[in-house]
Amino acid sequence: GACLDGVTALQAAGLMGFESPTIHVTVPRQSAPHRLIGVRLHRRRDLGRLAGAGMPRTPPEWATIHAAQWAATDRQAALVVCLAVQQRLVAPARLLDAWATVRRSPRRALLASVIVDVCAGAHSLGELDFAFWCRRYGLPEPTRQSVRTGPSGRVYLDVWWEAHRLVVEIDGAQHVSGLGPVEDALRANEVVLADDRVLRLPLLGLRLYPDAFMSQVARALGRVPHKVMPNARHTSRLA
């Protein structure tokens, strides 16, 4: 009656980019399993429907929720949700439906925000951090991962406010290595030529000087920015 669960079930389904030293296994509450080093046991009264052929495992929507609840940190919890949706291991609609039935969770406030944001199109931790700061500044909800057609095919814009013709690109480490700067420049130029404005927001800048960068975003949206504190360091709820 045992099955793989949490991040282990997602890894069995093909999850990449997330390492866990622990194997998560769920067993029926009335069972008497053998304890094994490196295996964490979880007990449930009803294992319900299992997914996939081969090794029994929890369905991906529940495996994602369990992985986020059992993660070592809030940031790991957010990362596993991002990866599961981004890699199409779980459909956003199914994840939202499953989450709507959860009554108690050790990370309820965090996951309520993260799951909704990820299912709405925020596919990276940087985008989740940016969504947090947008709420703090009271900025309108943008379109995430907007699709455009460029000379080399489809491109995805991180954040877009259509009514204001404003695009914000959130640059993580991958944007400053290899051909990242070249590809970013080509994409940004195409966006500008289509009569949109582009603000670039380095992820490190969002970590160190969020007020300064968010003040620029607010001004571009015609909002009165908060008082800027150039030397203030802030951390988001996912830090």
C-alpha positions as CSV (number, residue, x, y, z in Angstrom):
1,G,0.0,0.0,0.0
2,A,3.0,2.4,0.0
3,C,3.6,5.0,-2.7
4,L,6.1,7.7,-3.5
5,D,5.0,11.1,-2.5
6,G,6.1,14.8,-2.4
7,V,9.2,15.7,-4.4
8,T,10.1,12.0,-4.8
9,A,6.9,11.4,-6.7
10,L,7.6,14.4,-8.9
11,Q,11.1,13.2,-9.6
12,A,9.7,9.9,-10.6
13,A,7.5,11.8,-13.0
14,G,10.5,13.6,-14.5
15,L,11.1,16.7,-12.3
16,M,14.5,18.3,-13.0
17,G,16.4,21.0,-11.1
18,F,15.5,20.0,-7.6
19,E,17.6,17.7,-5.4
20,S,16.4,16.1,-2.2
21,P,18.5,13.8,0.0
22,T,15.4,12.3,1.4
23,I,13.0,9.8,-0.3
24,H,9.4,10.5,0.7
25,V,7.0,7.6,1.0
26,T,3.4,7.6,2.1
27,V,1.9,4.5,3.7
28,P,-1.6,3.6,5.0
29,R,-2.0,4.7,8.6
30,Q,-2.7,1.2,9.8
31,S,0.5,-0.3,8.2
32,A,3.7,-1.4,10.0
33,P,6.5,-0.4,7.6
34,H,10.2,-1.0,8.1
35,R,12.2,2.1,8.8
36,L,15.0,2.8,6.3
37,I,17.8,5.3,6.5
38,G,17.2,8.2,4.0
39,V,13.5,7.4,3.8
40,R,10.9,9.7,5.4
41,L,7.5,8.0,6.1
42,H,4.2,9.9,5.9
43,R,1.0,8.3,7.0
44,R,-2.5,8.9,5.6
45,R,-5.8,7.2,6.2
46,D,-6.7,7.0,2.6
47,L,-4.0,7.1,-0.2
48,G,-6.7,7.7,-2.8
49,R,-6.0,7.6,-6.5
50,L,-2.4,6.8,-7.5
51,A,-0.7,8.1,-10.7
52,G,1.3,6.5,-13.5
53,A,2.6,3.1,-14.3
54,G,5.5,1.4,-12.6
55,M,6.3,2.6,-9.0
56,P,3.0,3.8,-7.3
57,R,3.1,7.5,-6.7
58,T,0.8,10.3,-5.5
59,P,-0.9,12.3,-8.4
60,P,1.2,15.3,-9.4
61,E,-1.1,18.0,-8.0
62,W,-1.0,16.4,-4.5
63,A,2.7,15.5,-4.8
64,T,3.4,19.2,-5.5
65,I,1.4,20.4,-2.6
66,H,3.0,17.9,-0.2
67,A,6.5,18.7,-1.5
68,A,5.9,22.4,-0.8
69,Q,4.5,21.6,2.7
70,W,7.4,19.3,3.5
71,A,10.2,21.5,2.0
72,A,13.0,22.7,4.4
73,T,12.4,26.4,3.6
74,D,9.8,28.7,2.2
75,R,12.0,29.3,-0.8
76,Q,12.4,25.6,-1.5
77,A,8.6,25.3,-1.2
78,A,8.1,28.0,-3.8
79,L,10.8,26.6,-6.1
80,V,9.2,23.1,-6.3
81,V,5.8,24.6,-7.2
82,C,7.5,26.7,-9.9
83,L,9.3,23.8,-11.4
84,A,6.4,21.4,-11.3
85,V,4.2,23.8,-13.3
86,Q,7.0,25.1,-15.5
87,Q,8.0,21.6,-16.5
88,R,4.3,20.7,-17.1
89,L,4.3,17.9,-14.6
90,V,1.1,19.3,-13.2
91,A,-1.7,21.3,-14.9
92,P,-2.4,24.6,-13.2
93,A,-6.1,24.0,-13.1
94,R,-5.7,20.7,-11.3
95,L,-3.2,22.2,-8.8
96,L,-5.6,25.0,-8.1
97,D,-8.5,22.6,-7.6
98,A,-6.5,20.4,-5.2
99,W,-5.3,23.4,-3.2
100,A,-8.9,24.7,-2.9
101,T,-9.7,21.6,-0.8
102,V,-6.8,21.9,1.6
103,R,-8.1,23.0,5.0
104,R,-4.9,23.1,7.0
105,S,-1.3,23.6,5.9
106,P,1.9,24.6,7.8
107,R,2.6,27.2,5.0
108,R,-1.0,28.2,4.2
109,A,-0.4,31.9,3.8
110,L,2.7,31.4,1.7
111,L,1.3,28.7,-0.6
112,A,-2.0,30.5,-1.1
113,S,0.0,33.3,-2.7
114,V,2.6,31.2,-4.5
115,I,0.2,28.7,-6.1
116,V,-2.1,31.3,-7.4
117,D,0.8,33.4,-8.8
118,V,2.5,30.4,-10.4
119,C,-0.7,29.1,-11.9
120,A,-1.3,32.7,-13.3
121,G,2.1,32.5,-15.1
122,A,4.9,33.4,-12.7
123,H,7.4,30.7,-13.6
124,S,10.5,31.7,-11.5
125,L,11.3,32.7,-8.0
126,G,12.3,36.1,-9.3
127,E,8.8,36.7,-10.7
128,L,7.3,35.6,-7.4
129,D,9.5,38.1,-5.6
130,F,8.4,40.8,-8.0
131,A,4.8,39.9,-7.5
132,F,5.3,40.3,-3.7
133,W,6.7,43.8,-4.2
134,C,4.0,44.7,-6.6
135,R,1.4,43.9,-4.0
136,R,3.4,45.9,-1.4
137,Y,3.3,48.9,-3.7
138,G,-0.4,48.5,-4.6
139,L,0.4,48.2,-8.3
140,P,-2.2,46.8,-10.7
141,E,-2.0,43.1,-11.6
142,P,0.1,42.6,-14.8
143,T,0.0,39.9,-17.5
144,R,2.7,37.4,-16.9
145,Q,4.6,35.4,-19.5
146,S,3.0,37.3,-22.3
147,V,3.7,35.7,-25.7
148,R,5.1,37.7,-28.6
149,T,6.3,36.7,-32.0
150,G,9.9,37.9,-32.9
151,P,12.2,37.2,-35.8
152,S,13.4,34.0,-34.2
153,G,9.9,32.8,-33.2
154,R,7.9,33.1,-30.0
155,V,9.3,35.0,-27.0
156,Y,7.9,35.3,-23.5
157,L,7.8,38.6,-21.6
158,D,8.1,38.3,-17.8
159,V,5.7,41.0,-16.9
160,W,3.5,43.3,-19.1
161,W,1.0,46.1,-18.3
162,E,-0.8,46.4,-21.6
163,A,-2.7,49.6,-20.7
164,H,0.6,51.3,-19.9
165,R,2.6,49.7,-22.7
166,L,5.2,48.7,-20.0
167,V,7.3,45.6,-19.9
168,V,9.4,44.6,-17.0
169,E,12.1,41.9,-17.6
170,I,13.5,40.3,-14.5
171,D,17.1,39.2,-15.1
172,G,18.4,36.3,-13.1
173,A,21.9,34.8,-13.3
174,Q,21.2,33.1,-16.7
175,H,20.8,36.6,-18.3
176,V,24.4,37.6,-17.7
177,S,26.2,34.4,-19.0
178,G,26.9,33.1,-22.4
179,L,24.7,34.6,-25.1
180,G,22.1,35.7,-22.5
181,P,22.8,39.5,-22.9
182,V,22.7,39.3,-26.7
183,E,19.4,37.5,-26.7
184,D,18.0,39.9,-24.1
185,A,19.0,42.9,-26.2
186,L,17.4,41.5,-29.3
187,R,14.2,40.8,-27.5
188,A,14.1,44.2,-25.7
189,N,14.7,46.0,-29.0
190,E,11.8,44.2,-30.7
191,V,9.5,45.2,-27.8
192,V,10.6,48.8,-28.0
193,L,10.1,48.8,-31.8
194,A,6.5,47.6,-31.1
195,D,5.9,50.8,-29.1
196,D,6.3,49.3,-25.6
197,R,8.7,50.5,-22.9
198,V,11.1,48.0,-21.2
199,L,12.5,48.3,-17.7
200,R,15.2,45.8,-16.8
201,L,15.3,44.6,-13.2
202,P,18.3,42.5,-12.1
203,L,17.3,40.0,-9.6
204,L,20.2,41.0,-7.4
205,G,19.0,44.6,-7.6
206,L,15.5,43.5,-6.4
207,R,17.2,41.8,-3.4
208,L,19.4,44.7,-2.5
209,Y,17.5,47.9,-3.5
210,P,13.8,46.9,-4.0
211,D,12.5,50.3,-3.1
212,A,14.7,52.0,-5.7
213,F,13.7,49.7,-8.5
214,M,10.0,49.4,-7.5
215,S,9.9,53.2,-7.4
216,Q,10.9,53.2,-11.1
217,V,8.2,50.7,-11.9
218,A,5.6,52.8,-10.0
219,R,6.6,56.0,-11.8
220,A,6.4,54.2,-15.2
221,L,2.8,53.2,-14.3
222,G,2.0,56.8,-13.3
223,R,1.9,56.0,-9.6
224,V,3.3,58.1,-6.8
225,P,6.3,56.0,-5.5
226,H,7.0,55.3,-1.9
227,K,9.8,57.1,-0.3
228,V,13.0,55.6,-1.7
229,M,15.7,54.5,0.8
230,P,18.8,54.0,-1.4
231,N,20.8,52.1,1.2
232,A,17.9,50.0,2.7
233,R,18.1,46.3,2.3
234,H,14.9,44.3,2.2
235,T,14.1,40.6,1.9
236,S,10.9,39.3,0.5
237,R,8.8,36.6,2.2
238,L,10.7,34.0,0.1
239,A,14.2,35.0,1.1
